[in-house]
């Protein structure tokens, strides 16, 4: 067997062995008190953010194939840890936390830092147009302005 054939066989073997390391693709229940936003804002957030930032992740077929599955699992875990729209009532119980989350949403939407480029590449519908970005940022600003002062 030629050297390139051995390298290819080794790579196939490593990829096959990687399939043994599996992570659960789960969506915890969505509790009462999930985010309530105007329909256009909710649609934009669902389209661009919910796969990583909610308990309503759509798990595509390739999320079961290592090593891509490892990256997706990490991104979903990290996304839910940082911001979870399904647990919005937890933030709403503390106006300071809610304001901080809303400010982060506005910043990431304004700068285009979310969703990550590789996610947008695989999910072109996750790209927010100018009108959608404006709607989300306007909603965050109005919601922050309506919050009671934090103590």
VENJOMO-V693740 format. One record per residue. N is the residue number from 0. RES is the residue in one small letter. PHI is phi as a letter, one per 20 degrees, with the letter a starting at -180 (NA if undefined). NEAR is the number of other ideal C-beta (glycine too) atoms within 8 Angstrom. Layout:
N;RES;PHI;NEAR / N;RES;PHI;NEAR
//
This chain:
0;x;NA;4 / 1;x;f;5 / 2;x;g;5 / 3;x;f;6 / 4;x;f;8 / 5;x;f;9 / 6;x;f;8 / 7;x;f;8 / 8;x;f;9 / 9;x;f;8 / 10;x;f;8 / 11;x;f;8 / 12;x;f;8 / 13;x;f;8 / 14;x;f;10 / 15;x;f;7 / 16;x;f;7 / 17;x;f;9 / 18;x;f;9 / 19;x;f;5 / 20;x;e;7 / 21;x;d;8 / 22;x;d;7 / 23;x;f;4 / 24;x;d;8 / 25;x;d;4 / 26;x;c;5 / 27;x;f;6 / 28;x;g;4 / 29;x;e;8 / 30;x;f;8 / 31;x;f;4 / 32;x;n;8 / 33;x;f;12 / 34;x;g;8 / 35;x;d;5 / 36;x;b;8 / 37;x;g;7 / 38;x;g;6 / 39;x;f;8 / 40;x;f;11 / 41;x;f;11 / 42;x;f;8 / 43;x;f;13 / 44;x;f;13 / 45;x;f;10 / 46;x;f;10 / 47;x;d;12 / 48;x;c;12 / 49;x;f;12 / 50;x;f;11 / 51;x;d;13 / 52;x;d;11 / 53;x;a;15 / 54;x;e;11 / 55;x;d;9 / 56;x;f;11 / 57;x;e;5 / 58;x;e;7 / 59;x;f;6 / 60;x;g;5 / 61;x;f;8 / 62;x;f;11 / 63;x;d;8 / 64;x;d;8 / 65;x;f;10 / 66;x;e;7 / 67;x;g;9 / 68;x;g;13 / 69;x;f;10 / 70;x;f;8 / 71;x;f;11 / 72;x;g;11 / 73;x;f;8 / 74;x;f;11 / 75;x;f;11 / 76;x;g;8 / 77;x;f;9 / 78;x;f;11 / 79;x;f;12 / 80;x;f;6 / 81;x;f;6 / 82;x;b;9 / 83;x;c;12 / 84;x;f;12 / 85;x;f;12 / 86;x;d;11 / 87;x;g;12 / 88;x;f;10 / 89;x;f;9 / 90;x;f;10 / 91;x;f;9 / 92;x;f;6 / 93;x;c;8 / 94;x;g;10 / 95;x;f;7 / 96;x;f;10 / 97;x;f;12 / 98;x;f;11 / 99;x;f;8 / 100;x;f;10 / 101;x;f;11 / 102;x;f;10 / 103;x;f;9 / 104;x;g;11 / 105;x;f;12 / 106;x;f;9 / 107;x;f;9 / 108;x;f;13 / 109;x;f;8 / 110;x;e;6 / 111;x;m;5 / 112;x;f;5 / 113;x;c;8 / 114;x;f;9 / 115;x;g;7 / 116;x;g;5 / 117;x;f;6 / 118;x;f;12 / 119;x;f;11 / 120;x;f;7 / 121;x;e;6 / 122;x;c;9 / 123;x;g;6 / 124;x;f;5 / 125;x;e;11 / 126;x;f;7 / 127;x;e;10 / 128;x;f;6 / 129;x;g;5 / 130;x;f;6 / 131;x;f;11 / 132;x;f;12 / 133;x;f;8 / 134;x;f;12 / 135;x;f;15 / 136;x;f;11 / 137;x;f;8 / 138;x;f;11 / 139;x;f;13 / 140;x;f;9 / 141;x;f;8 / 142;x;f;10 / 143;x;f;10 / 144;x;f;6 / 145;x;e;5 / 146;x;f;10 / 147;x;f;4 / 148;x;f;5 / 149;x;e;8 / 150;x;e;2
//
